[in-house]
């Protein structure tokens, strides 16, 4: 919503549209105390945007509107620091702000709550609010922000800030700090070097100084304040997307000191990371000269527009296989390519597959796309052949150590880069048949630890039931905060509907899923959100359900209760034969008599439980899966948030083949 959606403009016919000064006076009288925020909201996208918006609302010509805006600007009292924060965030596209306020940022929360087109949501926790703001930006970075309370809030939310950075979720965290006059005494919400310390988890932070007493210095400080706030908003919207911290002391927030004219210059648009033409030509030359190229994609790439089409076109031109990094322990469910989108997609890179290892042995050019975790422990040894890396964050490639001085690193958005490469390859007449055989795709799911056939069928049926729910949704989004359960679902990924967006936990924060998914559901009501959870993730984050109930969010939480930490029990067994008594001692077990459904119902969610006896005779499993499908549809149709507890066995046979206990760095080096 825009500033002209304010009540002041509901009936433009009441205004004298002949005399701009008279019109300005009428608007000022009607706006009352809201005038600074109204004019600030108008100007926050720049003077010309304000003229266009006013002209459209009032039906006045450009010259009349220019004079009207000048009169409003002249008559308008200064903004408070809090009001400036609100209108700049609104102009940047932020629609929802989460917070769990204290005294220092109460003015900021009030200003946001009063701003047309914005909603101030009580996240019922500092960590929860930080996660919710990050989750809201999954589909559109910057859609939401969070207001955090000084040391108490920011230290509590530090894990969420770090997780947002690792998952590359762009959001602005506004941190309310002690007044500049009391900060030196370290009140409870103050801490020495708070923003610099927590700022290590972000790419950028800024802390507003005290307001200068001298008028010229105060005007310069106001200009700097607005510039830094706009920079914060711009940074979260450009790749690689990261959170930022913007600190505002209480007195800076509450004092009227920022003239609305400080907003008159238009904000700088977020920068796109477009490819360097010379680098693209060099990369295309190397691709055209290669006989056996392989393309390896990390799931971060799938967030960029044009990536799928670009991969398809480049792969077709080169006859190259496209593989994707697979995560085999910790969080394991992430968005994945499909053959309907990329014809050369051959599945996850599988270090267990002889066909995949032979493919790498024969590869004479490896192209990595938006690499974050392509290192030996995750993917096994890479071939000693020339390489091209397409990446918005070169540091992430360089840390993985596979590029040599002769290799090419193209810093650019992968979608635009791949499409440009495809265009140049087509112009050059490059079109080859696939150089690899069908065995590459056929062995993508090979495992040396296969589950029994009846167990595999049960697991696939569970995935199919969940996929059935997602297929009926218009804009399905799956947010995963599980480990073993995510691994189970990833094995049946082909059953999921095309167009499904999947966000897993690259930060490994067990307990972020509920508030991340809740933030998305609250800030983007058009999204149909399913949050899959492990039992440990639920117990570490159910506080986030409170805001979901409060906002009547359309979201379903699916909790896998398998009785214990099956992943750590398996890891412990591989590490020591009698660790935790081979699972007999209760340290890794779930809490006795902890009732997920009863807790959810007590908070106001619709909740039910279904048990699927994986490993039991097929008729029992089929009947249980049918009930799972029915109950999923029922709870998902509830008015407001809902929860389904899926009870699965903890026996190792039910989870065989999921979670590898050792990395792939010990495999033999692939030499070309």
C-alpha positions as CSV (number, residue, x, y, z in Angstrom):
1,X,0.0,0.0,0.0
2,X,1.1,3.6,-0.6
3,X,0.9,6.8,1.4
4,X,-2.2,7.9,-0.6
5,X,-4.1,4.9,0.8
6,X,-4.2,7.0,4.0
7,X,-7.6,8.1,5.2
8,X,-6.7,11.7,4.3
9,X,-7.0,10.8,0.6
10,X,-10.2,8.8,0.8
11,X,-12.4,11.7,-0.5
12,X,-10.2,13.9,-2.7
13,X,-13.2,16.0,-3.8
14,X,-13.3,17.8,-0.5
15,X,-10.0,19.6,-1.3
16,X,-9.6,22.9,-3.1
17,X,-7.6,21.7,-6.1
18,X,-7.1,25.2,-7.5
19,X,-4.8,26.7,-4.9
20,X,-1.9,24.4,-3.9
21,X,-1.2,26.2,-0.6
22,X,-4.9,25.9,0.4
23,X,-4.9,22.2,-0.5
24,X,-1.8,21.7,1.6
25,X,-3.4,23.5,4.6
26,X,-6.5,21.3,4.2
27,X,-4.5,18.1,4.1
28,X,-2.4,19.2,7.1
29,X,-5.5,20.0,9.2
30,X,-7.1,16.6,8.3
31,X,-3.8,14.7,8.9
32,X,-3.2,16.3,12.3
33,X,-0.4,14.6,14.3
34,X,0.0,12.1,11.4
35,X,1.3,14.8,9.0
36,X,5.0,14.1,9.5
37,X,4.5,10.4,8.9
38,X,2.2,11.0,6.0
39,X,4.5,13.4,4.2
40,X,7.5,11.2,5.1
41,X,5.7,8.2,3.6
42,X,5.0,10.2,0.4
43,X,8.7,11.3,0.1
44,X,10.3,8.1,1.1
45,X,10.6,6.9,-2.5
46,X,11.8,10.3,-3.7
47,X,10.3,13.6,-4.6
48,X,9.3,12.6,-8.2
49,X,7.5,9.5,-6.9
50,X,5.7,11.6,-4.4
51,X,4.5,14.1,-7.1
52,X,3.3,11.2,-9.2
53,X,1.5,9.6,-6.3
54,X,-0.2,12.8,-5.1
55,X,-1.2,13.7,-8.7
56,X,-2.8,10.4,-9.2
57,X,-4.7,10.6,-5.9
58,X,-5.9,14.1,-6.2
59,X,-6.3,14.4,-10.0
60,X,-4.0,17.5,-10.1
61,X,-1.5,18.4,-12.8
62,X,2.3,18.2,-12.3
63,X,2.9,21.9,-11.6
64,X,0.0,22.1,-9.1
65,X,1.2,19.0,-7.4
66,X,4.9,20.2,-7.2
67,X,3.7,23.3,-5.5
68,X,1.4,21.4,-3.2
69,X,4.2,19.0,-2.1
70,X,6.6,21.9,-1.5
71,X,4.0,23.6,0.7
72,X,3.4,20.3,2.6
73,X,7.1,19.8,3.1
74,X,7.5,23.4,4.4
75,X,4.6,23.1,6.8
76,X,5.6,19.6,8.1
77,X,7.3,19.2,11.5
78,X,10.3,16.9,11.5
79,X,10.0,13.1,11.7
80,X,11.1,11.3,14.8
81,X,13.8,8.7,14.2
82,X,11.2,6.0,14.7
83,X,8.9,7.5,12.1
84,X,11.8,7.7,9.6
85,X,12.4,4.0,10.2
86,X,8.8,3.2,9.5
87,X,8.4,5.2,6.3
88,X,11.7,4.1,4.8
89,X,10.9,0.4,5.4
90,X,7.5,0.9,3.9
91,X,9.0,2.5,0.8
92,X,11.4,-0.4,0.4
93,X,8.5,-2.8,0.2
94,X,8.4,-4.1,3.8
95,X,4.9,-4.9,4.7
96,X,5.1,-6.9,8.0
97,X,7.4,-6.2,11.0
98,X,7.7,-8.7,13.9
99,X,8.8,-7.6,17.3
100,X,8.7,-8.4,21.0
101,X,9.2,-4.9,22.3
102,X,10.9,-3.3,25.3
103,X,11.1,0.3,26.2
104,X,13.9,1.3,23.9
105,X,12.2,0.5,20.7
106,X,8.5,1.0,21.7
107,X,8.4,4.2,19.7
108,X,9.6,2.3,16.6
109,X,6.9,-0.3,17.0
110,X,4.2,2.4,17.4
111,X,5.4,4.3,14.3
112,X,5.3,1.1,12.2
113,X,1.9,0.2,13.6
114,X,0.5,3.6,12.6
115,X,2.0,3.5,9.0
116,X,-0.5,2.8,6.2
117,X,0.1,-0.5,4.6
118,X,2.3,-2.0,7.3
119,X,1.5,-4.4,10.1
120,X,3.3,-4.6,13.4
121,X,3.0,-8.2,14.6
122,X,3.9,-9.3,18.2
123,X,6.2,-12.3,17.6
124,X,5.9,-13.3,21.3
125,X,9.7,-13.7,21.5
126,X,12.9,-12.1,20.3
127,X,14.4,-15.2,18.7
128,X,11.0,-16.0,17.3
129,X,10.5,-12.5,15.8
130,X,14.0,-12.6,14.2
131,X,13.2,-16.0,12.6
132,X,9.8,-14.9,11.5
133,X,11.2,-11.9,9.7
134,X,13.8,-14.0,7.9
135,X,11.2,-16.6,7.0
136,X,8.9,-14.0,5.5
137,X,11.7,-13.1,3.1
138,X,12.1,-16.6,1.7
139,X,10.1,-15.8,-1.5
140,X,10.8,-12.1,-1.5
141,X,13.8,-10.7,0.5
142,X,12.9,-7.6,2.5
143,X,9.2,-8.4,2.6
144,X,9.4,-8.3,6.4
145,X,11.7,-6.9,9.1
146,X,12.0,-7.3,12.9
147,X,12.4,-4.9,15.8
148,X,14.6,-6.4,18.5
149,X,15.1,-5.1,22.1
150,X,18.8,-4.2,22.7
151,X,21.0,-6.7,24.5
152,X,18.2,-8.8,25.8
153,X,16.6,-9.2,22.4
154,X,19.6,-9.3,20.1
155,X,21.6,-11.8,22.2
156,X,18.5,-14.0,22.5
157,X,18.1,-13.8,18.7
158,X,21.8,-14.2,17.8
159,X,21.2,-17.8,16.7
160,X,18.4,-16.7,14.4
161,X,20.5,-13.9,12.9
162,X,23.3,-16.4,12.2
163,X,20.9,-18.9,10.7
164,X,19.4,-16.2,8.5
165,X,22.8,-15.4,7.2
166,X,23.7,-19.0,6.5
167,X,20.4,-19.6,4.7
168,X,20.8,-16.3,2.8
169,X,17.5,-14.8,3.9
170,X,17.4,-11.0,3.5
171,X,15.8,-9.0,6.3
172,X,16.5,-5.8,8.3
173,X,16.8,-6.2,12.1
174,X,16.1,-2.8,13.8
175,X,17.7,-2.9,17.2
176,X,16.4,-0.6,19.9
177,X,19.3,0.6,22.1
178,X,19.6,2.5,25.4
179,X,19.4,6.3,25.1
180,X,22.8,7.8,24.2
181,X,22.9,9.5,27.6
182,X,22.5,6.2,29.6
183,X,24.4,3.8,27.3
184,X,27.7,4.3,29.2
185,X,26.1,3.0,32.4
186,X,25.2,-0.3,30.7
187,X,21.5,-0.6,31.7
188,X,20.1,-4.1,31.4
189,X,19.3,-3.7,27.6
190,X,22.8,-2.3,26.9
191,X,26.1,-4.1,26.3
192,X,29.5,-2.9,25.1
193,X,30.1,-3.5,21.4
194,X,26.7,-5.2,21.0
195,X,26.2,-4.5,17.3
196,X,29.9,-5.1,16.3
197,X,29.8,-8.4,18.0
198,X,26.5,-9.7,16.7
199,X,27.3,-8.0,13.4
200,X,29.8,-10.7,12.8
201,X,26.8,-12.8,11.8
202,X,25.7,-10.3,9.2
203,X,27.4,-8.6,6.3
204,X,26.6,-5.1,7.4
205,X,25.6,-3.1,10.5
206,X,25.2,0.5,11.5
207,X,24.4,2.2,14.8
208,X,23.0,5.7,14.9
209,X,24.9,8.2,17.0
210,X,23.4,10.9,19.3
211,X,21.5,13.7,17.6
212,X,23.9,16.7,17.3
213,X,22.8,19.9,19.1
214,X,24.1,22.3,16.4
215,X,21.4,22.6,13.6
216,X,23.7,22.2,10.6
217,X,25.3,19.1,12.1
218,X,21.8,17.7,13.0
219,X,20.7,18.2,9.3
220,X,23.8,16.3,8.1
221,X,23.2,13.6,10.7
222,X,19.6,13.3,9.5
223,X,20.7,12.9,5.9
224,X,23.2,10.2,7.0
225,X,20.6,8.4,9.0
226,X,18.2,8.1,6.0
227,X,21.1,7.1,3.7
228,X,22.2,4.3,6.1
229,X,18.7,3.1,6.6
230,X,18.1,3.0,2.8
231,X,21.4,1.1,2.4
232,X,20.2,-1.5,4.9
233,X,17.0,-2.0,2.9
234,X,18.9,-2.2,-0.3
235,X,21.5,-4.7,0.9
236,X,18.9,-7.3,2.0
237,X,17.3,-7.2,-1.5
238,X,20.4,-7.8,-3.5
239,X,22.3,-11.2,-3.8
240,X,23.7,-12.8,-1.9
241,X,20.8,-12.0,0.4
242,X,21.8,-11.5,4.1
243,X,20.4,-10.0,7.2
244,X,21.6,-6.5,8.4
245,X,21.5,-4.7,11.8
246,X,20.3,-1.2,12.2
247,X,20.8,0.2,15.7
248,X,18.8,3.1,17.0
249,X,19.1,4.5,20.6
250,X,15.8,5.3,22.4
251,X,16.4,9.1,22.4
252,X,17.2,9.1,18.7
253,X,14.0,7.1,18.0
254,X,11.8,9.4,20.1
255,X,13.2,12.9,19.2
256,X,11.7,14.9,16.3
257,X,14.9,15.8,14.4
258,X,14.7,14.4,10.8
259,X,13.3,17.0,8.3
260,X,11.1,15.3,5.7
261,X,13.3,17.0,3.1
262,X,16.0,14.5,4.0
263,X,13.9,11.9,2.1
264,X,13.5,13.9,-1.1
265,X,16.3,12.3,-3.0
266,X,15.2,8.9,-4.5
267,X,16.7,5.8,-2.9
268,X,19.2,3.7,-4.9
269,X,17.7,0.6,-6.4
270,X,19.1,-2.8,-5.3
271,X,22.1,-3.7,-7.5
272,X,21.8,-6.8,-9.8
273,X,24.9,-8.9,-10.0
274,X,25.0,-9.0,-13.9
275,X,27.8,-11.0,-15.6
276,X,30.9,-9.4,-17.0
277,X,30.7,-9.8,-20.9
278,X,34.4,-10.7,-21.2
279,X,34.1,-13.4,-18.5
280,X,31.0,-14.8,-20.1
281,X,32.7,-15.0,-23.5
282,X,35.7,-16.7,-21.9
283,X,33.4,-19.2,-20.2
284,X,31.5,-19.9,-23.4
285,X,34.8,-20.5,-25.2
286,X,35.9,-23.0,-22.6
287,X,32.5,-24.7,-22.8
288,X,32.6,-24.9,-26.6
289,X,36.0,-26.4,-26.5
290,X,35.2,-29.1,-23.9
291,X,34.2,-32.5,-25.0
292,X,32.8,-33.9,-21.7
293,X,31.5,-31.0,-19.5
294,X,29.6,-31.7,-16.2
295,X,27.4,-29.1,-14.5
296,X,27.0,-29.3,-10.7
297,X,24.4,-27.2,-8.9
298,X,23.9,-26.3,-5.3
299,X,20.3,-25.7,-4.2
300,X,20.9,-22.0,-3.5
301,X,20.9,-21.5,-7.3
302,X,17.3,-22.5,-7.6
303,X,16.2,-19.3,-5.9
304,X,17.2,-17.3,-8.9
305,X,15.0,-16.4,-11.8
306,X,16.0,-18.1,-15.1
307,X,18.2,-20.8,-13.5
308,X,16.1,-23.7,-14.7
309,X,15.7,-22.4,-18.2
310,X,19.4,-21.5,-18.4
311,X,20.5,-25.0,-17.1
312,X,18.2,-26.7,-19.6
313,X,19.5,-24.6,-22.6
314,X,23.2,-24.9,-21.7
315,X,22.9,-28.6,-20.9
316,X,21.1,-29.2,-24.2
317,X,23.7,-27.3,-26.2
318,X,26.6,-29.1,-24.7
319,X,25.1,-32.5,-24.2
320,X,26.2,-32.2,-20.6
321,X,24.7,-33.8,-17.5
322,X,23.3,-31.6,-14.8
323,X,23.8,-32.9,-11.3
324,X,22.8,-31.4,-7.9
325,X,24.6,-31.6,-4.5
326,X,22.9,-33.9,-2.1
327,X,23.1,-33.5,1.7
328,X,23.1,-36.8,3.5
329,X,23.2,-35.9,7.2
330,X,21.9,-33.0,9.2
331,X,19.1,-31.2,7.3
332,X,18.6,-33.2,4.1
333,X,15.5,-31.8,2.4
334,X,16.2,-28.9,0.0
335,X,14.7,-27.7,-3.3
336,X,15.7,-29.9,-6.2
337,X,15.7,-29.8,-10.0
338,X,13.4,-31.9,-12.1
339,X,13.7,-33.5,-15.5
340,X,10.5,-31.8,-16.6
341,X,12.4,-28.5,-16.1
342,X,16.0,-29.5,-17.1
343,X,16.1,-32.3,-19.6
344,X,19.7,-33.2,-18.8
345,X,19.1,-33.4,-15.1
346,X,20.5,-36.7,-13.9
347,X,19.7,-36.5,-10.2
348,X,21.8,-35.9,-7.2
349,X,25.5,-36.4,-7.4
350,X,26.0,-39.8,-5.7
351,X,29.6,-40.6,-4.6
352,X,28.3,-44.2,-4.0
353,X,27.6,-44.6,-7.7
354,X,30.3,-46.1,-9.9
355,X,28.6,-44.5,-12.9
356,X,28.9,-41.0,-11.2
357,X,32.5,-41.6,-10.3
358,X,33.3,-42.7,-13.8
359,X,31.5,-39.6,-15.1
360,X,33.8,-37.4,-13.0
361,X,36.8,-39.3,-14.1
362,X,36.0,-38.6,-17.7
363,X,34.9,-35.0,-17.2
364,X,37.1,-32.5,-18.9
365,X,35.4,-29.3,-17.6
366,X,33.4,-29.0,-14.4
367,X,30.9,-26.1,-14.0
368,X,29.7,-25.3,-10.5
369,X,26.6,-23.1,-10.0
370,X,26.0,-21.1,-6.8
371,X,28.3,-23.4,-4.8
372,X,28.1,-23.1,-1.0
373,X,29.1,-26.6,0.1
374,X,30.9,-28.4,-2.7
375,X,33.7,-29.7,-0.7
376,X,35.0,-33.3,-0.3
377,X,33.1,-34.2,2.9
378,X,29.8,-33.5,1.1
379,X,30.4,-34.5,-2.5
380,X,33.6,-36.5,-2.4
381,X,36.8,-35.6,-4.4
382,X,36.4,-33.5,-7.5
383,X,38.2,-34.1,-10.7
384,X,41.5,-32.4,-11.5
385,X,40.2,-30.8,-14.6
386,X,39.5,-27.1,-15.6
387,X,36.6,-25.5,-13.7
388,X,34.2,-22.7,-14.1
389,X,32.3,-21.3,-11.1
390,X,29.2,-19.2,-11.4
391,X,28.5,-17.5,-8.1
392,X,27.1,-14.4,-6.4
393,X,29.4,-14.9,-3.5
394,X,33.0,-15.7,-4.6
395,X,34.2,-16.2,-1.0
396,X,32.0,-19.3,-0.7
397,X,33.7,-20.9,-3.7
398,X,37.2,-20.0,-2.7
399,X,36.8,-21.5,0.8
400,X,36.1,-24.9,-0.8
401,X,39.5,-24.9,-2.4
402,X,38.9,-26.5,-5.8
403,X,39.6,-23.5,-8.0
404,X,43.2,-23.1,-9.4
405,X,44.7,-19.9,-10.8
406,X,43.8,-21.0,-14.3
407,X,40.1,-21.6,-13.5
408,X,37.4,-19.0,-14.1
409,X,35.2,-17.5,-11.4
410,X,32.2,-15.5,-12.8
411,X,30.6,-13.3,-10.1
412,X,27.0,-12.9,-11.3
413,X,23.4,-14.0,-10.8
414,X,23.4,-17.6,-12.2
415,X,20.1,-17.3,-14.1
416,X,21.1,-14.3,-16.2
417,X,24.6,-15.8,-16.7
418,X,23.4,-19.2,-17.9
419,X,20.8,-17.7,-20.3
420,X,23.5,-15.4,-21.8
421,X,25.8,-18.4,-22.2
422,X,23.1,-20.4,-23.9
423,X,22.5,-17.5,-26.3
424,X,26.1,-17.3,-27.2
425,X,26.4,-21.1,-27.6
426,X,23.5,-21.1,-30.0
427,X,25.0,-18.3,-32.0
428,X,28.2,-20.3,-32.3
429,X,26.2,-23.3,-33.5
430,X,27.1,-25.5,-30.5
431,X,24.7,-28.4,-30.3
432,X,25.8,-31.8,-29.2
433,X,24.3,-35.1,-28.3
434,X,24.7,-36.2,-24.6
435,X,28.1,-37.7,-24.0
436,X,27.0,-39.7,-21.0
437,X,24.7,-42.8,-20.8
438,X,21.4,-43.5,-19.0
439,X,23.2,-45.3,-16.2
440,X,24.1,-41.9,-14.7
441,X,20.4,-41.1,-13.9
442,X,19.6,-44.7,-13.1
443,X,22.2,-44.9,-10.3
444,X,21.6,-41.5,-8.8
445,X,19.7,-43.1,-5.9
446,X,22.0,-46.1,-5.4
447,X,23.0,-46.7,-1.7
448,X,25.1,-49.4,-0.1
449,X,22.6,-49.5,2.7
450,X,19.3,-50.2,1.1
451,X,16.1,-50.5,3.1
452,X,14.0,-53.6,2.8
453,X,11.5,-53.4,0.0
454,X,8.4,-53.2,2.2
455,X,10.1,-50.4,4.3
456,X,11.0,-48.5,1.1
457,X,7.4,-48.9,-0.1
458,X,6.0,-47.6,3.2
459,X,8.3,-44.6,3.1
460,X,7.4,-43.8,-0.5
461,X,3.7,-44.0,0.4
462,X,4.2,-41.5,3.3
463,X,5.8,-39.1,0.9
464,X,3.0,-39.6,-1.7
465,X,0.4,-38.8,0.9
466,X,2.2,-35.5,1.7
467,X,2.7,-34.8,-2.0
468,X,-1.0,-35.3,-2.5
469,X,-1.8,-32.5,-0.1
470,X,0.8,-30.2,-1.7
471,X,-0.5,-30.9,-5.2
472,X,-3.9,-29.5,-4.4
473,X,-2.5,-26.1,-3.2
474,X,-2.1,-23.1,-5.5
475,X,1.2,-21.8,-4.2
476,X,2.8,-24.6,-2.1
477,X,5.8,-23.9,0.1
478,X,7.5,-26.6,2.2
479,X,9.7,-25.4,5.1
480,X,11.7,-28.2,6.6
481,X,13.2,-28.4,10.0
482,X,13.8,-32.1,10.3
483,X,16.7,-34.4,9.8
484,X,15.8,-38.1,9.3
485,X,12.3,-37.2,8.2
486,X,13.6,-34.7,5.7
487,X,16.0,-37.5,4.4
488,X,13.0,-39.8,4.0
489,X,11.0,-37.2,2.0
490,X,14.0,-36.3,-0.2
491,X,14.1,-39.9,-1.4
492,X,10.7,-39.5,-2.8
493,X,11.2,-35.9,-4.2
494,X,9.9,-36.8,-7.6
495,X,6.5,-37.3,-6.1
496,X,6.3,-33.7,-5.1
497,X,4.4,-31.3,-7.5
498,X,6.2,-29.2,-10.0
499,X,6.4,-25.6,-8.7
500,X,6.8,-26.5,-5.1
501,X,9.2,-24.3,-3.3
502,X,11.3,-26.0,-0.6
503,X,13.4,-24.3,2.0
504,X,15.7,-26.5,4.2
505,X,17.9,-25.5,7.1
506,X,21.4,-24.9,5.8
507,X,22.2,-23.2,9.2
508,X,21.5,-26.5,11.0
509,X,19.5,-24.7,13.7
510,X,17.2,-27.3,15.1
511,X,14.2,-25.3,16.1
512,X,14.0,-22.6,13.5
513,X,11.4,-24.2,11.3
514,X,8.2,-23.2,13.2
515,X,9.0,-19.4,13.4
516,X,10.5,-19.3,9.9
517,X,7.4,-20.9,8.3
518,X,5.1,-18.9,10.5
519,X,6.7,-15.7,9.4
520,X,6.2,-16.6,5.7
521,X,2.6,-17.6,6.3
522,X,1.8,-14.4,8.2
523,X,3.6,-12.0,5.8
524,X,2.5,-13.7,2.6
525,X,-1.1,-15.0,2.9
526,X,-1.1,-16.1,-0.7
527,X,1.4,-18.9,0.2
528,X,0.2,-22.3,1.2
529,X,2.7,-23.3,3.8
530,X,3.6,-26.8,5.1
531,X,6.2,-27.0,7.9
532,X,7.8,-30.4,8.3
533,X,9.4,-30.9,11.7
534,X,11.4,-33.4,13.7
535,X,10.3,-34.0,17.2
536,X,13.4,-32.3,18.6
537,X,12.8,-29.2,16.4
538,X,9.2,-29.0,17.8
539,X,10.3,-29.1,21.4
540,X,12.9,-26.4,20.7
541,X,10.5,-23.9,19.0
542,X,6.9,-24.4,19.9
543,X,6.8,-20.9,21.3
544,X,6.5,-19.7,17.7
545,X,3.1,-21.3,17.5
546,X,1.6,-18.5,19.6
547,X,2.0,-15.9,16.9
548,X,0.6,-18.3,14.3
549,X,-2.6,-18.6,16.4
550,X,-2.7,-14.9,17.2
551,X,-2.5,-14.1,13.4
552,X,-4.8,-17.0,12.3
553,X,-2.0,-18.0,9.9
554,X,-2.8,-20.5,7.1
555,X,-0.2,-23.0,7.9
556,X,0.1,-26.7,8.7
557,X,2.8,-28.2,10.9
558,X,3.7,-31.8,10.3
559,X,5.7,-33.2,13.3
560,X,7.5,-36.5,12.8
561,X,7.6,-38.2,16.2
562,X,9.9,-41.3,16.0
563,X,10.5,-41.5,19.8
564,X,14.1,-40.4,20.0
565,X,16.9,-38.7,18.1
566,X,17.3,-41.5,15.6
567,X,20.0,-39.7,13.7
568,X,22.3,-39.2,16.8
569,X,21.6,-42.7,17.9
570,X,22.8,-44.0,14.6
571,X,25.8,-41.6,14.7
572,X,26.6,-42.7,18.2
573,X,26.5,-46.4,17.3
574,X,29.0,-45.7,14.5
575,X,31.3,-43.8,16.8
576,X,31.4,-46.1,19.7
577,X,29.8,-49.6,20.2
578,X,28.4,-48.7,23.6
579,X,27.8,-45.0,23.4
580,X,24.6,-44.3,25.4
581,X,24.3,-48.0,26.0
582,X,23.6,-48.6,22.3
583,X,20.5,-46.5,22.7
584,X,19.2,-48.1,25.9
585,X,20.0,-45.1,28.1
586,X,17.4,-42.4,27.7
587,X,19.6,-39.3,27.0
588,X,18.6,-39.3,23.3
589,X,15.0,-40.4,23.9
590,X,12.0,-38.0,23.7
591,X,10.4,-36.8,26.8
592,X,8.0,-39.4,28.3
593,X,4.4,-38.4,28.1
594,X,5.1,-35.2,26.1
595,X,1.9,-34.8,24.0
596,X,2.4,-32.7,20.9
597,X,-1.3,-32.6,20.0
598,X,-2.5,-31.7,23.5
599,X,0.1,-28.8,23.6
600,X,-1.0,-27.6,20.2
601,X,-4.7,-27.7,21.0
602,X,-4.0,-25.8,24.3
603,X,-2.6,-23.0,22.2
604,X,-5.6,-23.0,19.8
605,X,-4.4,-25.1,16.9
606,X,-6.4,-27.8,15.2
607,X,-4.4,-31.0,15.9
608,X,-4.5,-34.7,15.5
609,X,-2.1,-37.7,15.4
610,X,-1.6,-40.6,12.9
611,X,0.6,-43.6,13.4
612,X,2.1,-45.3,10.4
613,X,3.8,-48.7,11.4
614,X,6.6,-48.7,8.9
615,X,7.9,-52.3,8.7
616,X,4.5,-53.8,9.5
617,X,2.5,-55.9,7.0
618,X,1.4,-54.0,4.0
619,X,-2.3,-53.9,4.6
620,X,-1.7,-52.2,8.0
621,X,0.6,-49.7,6.4
622,X,-1.7,-48.9,3.6
623,X,-4.6,-48.4,5.9
624,X,-2.5,-46.0,8.1
625,X,-1.3,-44.1,5.0
626,X,-4.9,-43.7,3.8
627,X,-5.8,-42.2,7.2
628,X,-2.7,-39.9,7.0
629,X,-3.9,-38.6,3.7
630,X,-7.4,-37.9,5.0
631,X,-6.2,-36.3,8.2
632,X,-3.7,-34.1,6.4
633,X,-6.5,-32.8,4.1
634,X,-8.8,-32.2,7.1
635,X,-6.4,-30.3,9.3
636,X,-5.0,-28.3,6.4
637,X,-8.5,-27.1,5.7
638,X,-8.9,-25.7,9.2
639,X,-9.5,-22.0,9.8
640,X,-6.1,-21.1,11.1
641,X,-3.0,-23.0,12.0
642,X,-3.1,-26.8,12.4
643,X,-0.8,-29.6,13.4
644,X,-0.5,-33.3,12.6
645,X,1.7,-35.5,14.6
646,X,3.0,-38.4,12.5
647,X,4.2,-41.3,14.7
648,X,6.8,-43.4,13.1
649,X,8.9,-46.2,14.6
650,X,12.4,-45.6,15.9
651,X,13.8,-49.0,14.9
652,X,16.9,-48.7,12.7
653,X,15.4,-50.8,10.0
654,X,12.7,-48.2,9.4
655,X,15.4,-45.6,8.7
656,X,18.0,-47.7,7.0
657,X,19.9,-45.8,4.2
658,X,19.1,-42.4,5.6
659,X,21.9,-40.4,7.3
660,X,25.5,-41.3,6.5
661,X,27.8,-41.5,9.5
662,X,30.9,-40.6,7.6
663,X,31.8,-37.9,5.0
664,X,33.0,-38.6,1.5
665,X,36.4,-37.0,1.9
666,X,38.1,-40.4,2.4
667,X,37.1,-41.6,-1.1
668,X,39.8,-41.8,-3.7
669,X,40.9,-38.7,-5.6
670,X,39.4,-38.4,-9.1
671,X,42.3,-37.8,-11.5
672,X,41.7,-36.9,-15.2
